[in-house]
């Protein structure tokens, strides 16, 4: 940025607001000092914050969307709880404004599909993978981590179908074929530059 040009541009406004004559040199010094405060980045580099994160990848996942009124959400959770003992893992449940999402293994989906009436009308996306990123307590308090991760995956050609952001976890659903790539990209970022060499 050319501070001198900026000073010339704002000089009439500064004089009007302050009611005093302002020299170009005075404005350049003020702009430079202000600029120096902006370049002092207080937020940590997102890639360094990920170093202590843990990542897991599961393939053969089904992403289920049930469009039901909110007053039926508790019924769905109760029905899932009733069959939970038969499942390999309890599904991830995400209530949204006009639907509820379930992320679960395909074999568990097949089991609950027959036992839950709500699943008969649900939209199920099969052949997807689940990537879970467990963040360190250090990362949880840093703004921009989720944006950094989604942008990183986008730049590497991974299409995120669904993403759920929690306080310490980020759960992403990607195409089954993109799962290993998403895992590798995130693992490289978690390991940091010293292991990339």
C-alpha positions in Angstrom: 0.0 0.0 0.0 1.3 3.5 -0.8 0.9 5.4 2.4 1.6 8.7 0.7 -1.2 8.3 -1.8 -3.6 7.3 1.0 -2.5 10.3 3.1 -3.3 12.6 0.1 -6.6 10.9 -0.4 -7.8 11.3 3.2 -6.2 14.7 4.0 -9.4 16.7 3.1 -11.5 14.5 5.3 -9.1 14.6 8.2 -9.0 18.4 8.0 -12.7 18.6 7.9 -13.2 16.3 10.8 -10.5 17.8 13.0 -10.9 21.4 12.0 -7.1 21.7 11.7 -4.5 21.7 9.0 -2.9 18.2 8.6 0.3 17.8 6.7 0.8 14.8 4.4 3.9 13.8 6.4 1.9 13.7 9.6 -0.8 11.6 8.0 1.8 9.2 6.6 3.4 8.7 10.0 -0.1 8.1 11.6 -1.1 5.6 8.8 2.3 3.8 9.2 1.8 3.5 13.0 -1.7 2.2 12.6 -0.6 -0.2 9.9 2.1 -1.6 12.3 -0.6 -2.4 14.9 -2.6 -4.4 12.3 0.3 -6.6 11.2 0.9 -7.8 14.7 -1.2 -11.0 14.4 -2.4 -12.1 17.8 -4.1 -15.3 16.6 -2.0 -18.4 16.3 -1.4 -20.2 13.0 -4.2 -22.7 12.6 -1.9 -25.4 11.2 0.2 -25.2 14.4 -2.9 -25.4 16.6 -3.8 -28.7 14.9 -0.7 -30.5 16.0 -2.2 -32.3 19.0 -5.5 -33.2 17.2 -6.5 -36.8 16.6 -8.2 -38.0 13.4 -10.3 -41.0 12.5 -11.8 -42.2 9.3 -14.7 -44.6 8.9 -16.0 -45.9 5.6 -19.2 -47.6 4.8 -21.3 -44.9 6.5 -24.8 -43.8 5.8 -25.9 -40.1 6.1 -29.6 -40.0 6.9 -31.9 -37.0 6.8 -35.3 -37.3 8.3 -37.6 -34.3 7.6 -39.8 -34.4 10.7 -41.2 -31.7 12.9 -39.1 -30.7 15.9 -41.7 -32.2 18.3 -40.8 -35.7 17.0 -37.1 -35.4 17.6 -37.3 -36.8 21.1 -39.3 -39.8 19.8 -36.6 -40.6 17.3 -33.9 -40.4 19.9 -35.9 -42.7 22.2 -36.4 -45.2 19.4 -32.6 -45.1 18.7 -31.9 -45.6 22.3 -34.1 -48.7 22.4 -32.1 -50.4 19.7 -28.7 -49.0 20.8 -27.6 -52.3 22.4 -27.7 -54.0 19.0 -25.7 -51.3 17.2 -21.9 -51.3 16.7 -21.9 -47.7 17.9 -24.5 -45.1 18.8 -25.2 -42.9 15.8 -24.3 -39.3 15.7 -27.5 -37.3 15.9 -27.8 -33.7 14.7 -31.1 -31.9 15.1 -31.5 -29.1 12.6 -34.3 -26.6 12.1 -36.7 -28.8 10.1 -34.9 -32.2 10.0 -32.8 -34.5 12.0 -29.5 -36.0 10.7 -28.1 -39.4 11.6 -24.6 -40.5 10.8 -24.1 -44.3 11.3 -22.4 -47.3 9.9 -24.3 -49.0 7.0 -24.8 -52.3 9.0 -26.4 -50.3 11.8 -28.6 -48.4 9.4 -29.8 -51.7 7.9 -30.7 -52.9 11.4 -32.5 -49.7 12.5 -34.2 -49.2 9.2 -36.5 -52.1 9.8 -37.2 -51.1 13.4 -37.9 -47.4 13.1 -40.9 -46.1 11.2 -39.4 -42.7 10.7 -36.6 -44.1 8.6 -39.0 -45.4 6.0 -39.4 -41.9 4.6 -35.9 -40.7 5.3 -33.3 -39.7 2.6 -30.3 -41.9 3.0 -27.0 -41.1 1.4 -24.9 -44.2 1.2 -21.2 -44.8 0.1 -19.9 -42.0 2.3 -17.1 -41.8 4.8 -17.0 -40.1 8.2 -13.9 -38.1 9.2 -13.7 -37.1 12.9 -11.2 -34.6 14.1 -10.8 -34.4 17.9 -9.2 -31.1 18.7 -6.9 -30.4 21.5 -8.1 -28.0 24.2 -5.6 -25.6 22.8 -7.4 -25.6 19.4 -10.9 -25.4 20.8 -10.4 -21.8 21.8 -9.0 -20.5 18.6 -11.2 -18.8 16.0 -11.2 -19.9 12.4 -10.2 -23.6 12.9 -13.3 -24.9 11.2 -12.9 -22.5 8.3 -9.2 -23.4 8.0 -10.0 -27.1 7.8 -12.8 -26.9 5.3 -10.7 -24.6 3.1 -7.8 -26.9 3.4 -9.9 -29.9 2.2 -11.5 -27.8 -0.6 -8.0 -26.8 -1.9 -7.1 -30.5 -2.0 -10.2 -31.6 -3.9 -12.2 -33.1 -1.1 -16.0 -32.4 -1.3 -17.5 -32.1 2.2 -21.1 -33.3 2.1 -21.9 -32.5 5.7 -20.0 -30.9 8.5 -20.9 -30.7 12.2 -18.8 -28.5 14.4 -18.7 -29.1 18.1 -16.6 -27.6 20.9 -13.9 -30.2 20.7 -14.9 -32.3 17.6 -15.5 -31.7 14.0 -17.4 -34.4 12.2 -17.4 -34.4 8.4 -19.1 -36.6 5.9 -17.4 -37.0 2.5 -17.7 -39.3 -0.5 -16.3 -42.7 0.3 -13.6 -42.2 -2.4 -12.5 -38.9 -0.8 -12.2 -40.3 2.7 -8.6 -41.5 2.4 -7.5 -38.2 0.8 -9.2 -36.2 3.5 -7.5 -38.3 6.1 -4.1 -37.8 4.5 -4.4 -34.1 4.0 -5.5 -33.6 7.7 -2.8 -36.0 9.0 -0.1 -34.1 7.2 -1.4 -30.9 8.7 -1.6 -32.4 12.2 2.0 -33.7 11.9 3.3 -30.3 11.0 6.1 -29.2 8.7 8.9 -31.2 10.4 7.4 -34.6 9.2 6.6 -33.3 5.7 10.2 -33.0 4.7 
